[in-house]
């Protein structure tokens, strides 16, 4: 029996990753894969409470980073690791790459501090595959403009999201064997065709 896989979906707000995640999960289920879909921040009762705070209350940038990793610690211990140990695949909407992109690239938190938090919280656990949905910021902003209620991250300016995007791409360049970049401005059909190829390869 093959080892359960841990797959994460990443990208700036408006890249469409949540929609594609649902399609991807269904494609795996159709192949008989037992899987769990979860999200960050969140995934546990405590994590969801922290999500509500993180998305709606302003705070110091390092407080934000530490709360993200606190929620992640619960997520890893309560949800991700137990699922993988029982042979269930895990697909998470965001993981630590998001902290390096948003808190590191976007907010300017020291990468050294983020690396220390990552090592402390889940040093021995990394995704088997990360799908990074990359999109020009102006296209992402246009997509978000249809949303009635935006959280405090979604309300950030374009310059913030450009820094987030560049941090994601730098992370992908450092780990090309793990992070697969998907051009998310393509049509839904084109993106799903690319995802179908990835599903087949898994």
N, C-alpha and C positions, 0 to 999 in steps of 0.2 A: 504494500500500500504506500502510495507516494505521500510525502510530508505535506501537511496543511500549509497553505501559503498565506502570507500577510501582504495585502495589496493596499496602497494608499492613493488617494486622488488629491491633487493639489492644483492651485491656480488662483489668480486674482479674482475678486468678486466680479461677477458678470461674465466669467469665462465659460459658463455652462456645465461645469464639472458635475454638479449634483444630478442634472438630467442624464448625462452620459453614465454616471455611476449606476443609476437605476437600470439603464439598458444593459450595462456590462454585467451587473449582478444577475439579471434575468437570463442572460445568455449563458452564464456559468451554471445556473440552476437547471437550465434545459439540458445540460450535459451531465446532470446527476450529481453536481457538486453540492455538498452540504456547506452552507456559508452563512455568515452573520454580517449584517451591515450596521455600521455604527458611525459616530461622528465626534469631531472635536471643535471647540471645547464641548464636553458633554460625555455621553455614553454611559454614565452612571448617575444615580440620583444626586450625589454630591456634585458631580461634574456638570450636571444640568443647572444646578443652582449657581455654580461658579460661572457658567456660560451667561446666565441672565445678568450677573454683575459685570462680567467682562464686556459684554456687548452694549451695556447701557450706562455704566458709571465711569466717569473720568477718574484717572488715577496716575500715579507716577509710572513712568515707562518700565522701570525695573519691577515694580509691584505687579504690573500687567504680565511681564514675562514669567515671574515666579508663580503667579496664579495659573497661568497657562500650563506650566509644568506640574503644578500641584494637581490640577484636574487630570493631566496626562498620567501621573503616577497611579491614581485611582483607576483610571481607564485600563492601564496595562495590567495591573494586579487583579482587578475585579472582572474584566471582560476579555481583553485580548489574549493574554497568556493562557487562561483556562480554556478558552475556545480552541486555540492552536494545539494545546496538549491533548484535547479529546478528539482531534482530527478534523475540526471545523475550520474552514477557511474564513479569514476575516478581511473585510473591505472597509476601510475607514475614510470618511470624508474629512481629510486633513490629518496630519500628524506633526512630528517635529520640524519637518521642512517648512511648515507654515510659520513656526516661531522664528526661524532664521530669516524668513522673508519679511514677515510683518513686524515683529519686534526688533529684529536685527536690521534689515534693509529699510523698512518703513520708519521705525521709531529711532533707530540709531543705538540700540542696546549693544554693548560690547559683544563681539562674536566669541571671545574667550569665555565670557560669563555664560553665554548660551551653550557653548560646548561643554562647560563644566556641569551645567544643569542636565544636559542630554546624557552625559556619562553617568551621572548620579541616578537619574530617573529610569533610564532604560538602556544602559550601555551595552548590554548583551543581546538586546532585541532591536533589530532593524527590519524595515520592510523588505520582502523579497523583490517587490516591484513597486515603483511609484510612477503614476501617470500624471505628468505635468501638463495641464491645459494652458497653453500660452496664447495670448491674444493681444493685439495692439490696444493700448489703454483707451483710446478714443472709442473703439468699438465696444469695449467692456462698459464704459461710462454710458454709452447710448443705451445699452441693454438694461442697465440699472435704472435709467431715468423713468422706466415704466413702473418701478416699484413705488407703492404709496408710502410704506413705512421703511425707512432705512436705519440700520443700527449705526453706532458711532464709527465703526470701521468703514462702512459703506458710504458714510457722509464725508469721508476724507477727500482732499483735493486730488487732482490728477497727478501732481508731482509725487505725492505719497505713493500712489499705485505704481508709478513708473519705477520708483526705488524698490518697491516690493517685487515687481516683475523682474528687474535686473538681478535682484538677490536670488530669486528662484532660478534664473538662467545660470547664474554663477554656481549655484549648488548643483545643477544638472551637469554642468561642465566638469565638476569635480568628481561626480559619481555617474558616469555615462552607462556603466553596467547595470545600475539600479534604476536610474531615472530616465524614462522615455518621454520625450517632448512631443506633444500632440498640438498641431496648429489648429486652434479652436475657432478661428474665424472662417474656416471652411464650412461647407454646407453640412447639415445634420447627417445626411446620407454618407458623405465622404468621411466624416469623423467616425461614424458607426462602422464603415467598411474597414477602417484602420483598426478599430477596436476588435472587430470580428477576427482579424488576422492575429491580434495579440491573444485573444481567447483560444484560438486554434493552437498557437505556439505553447500555451500553458498546459 
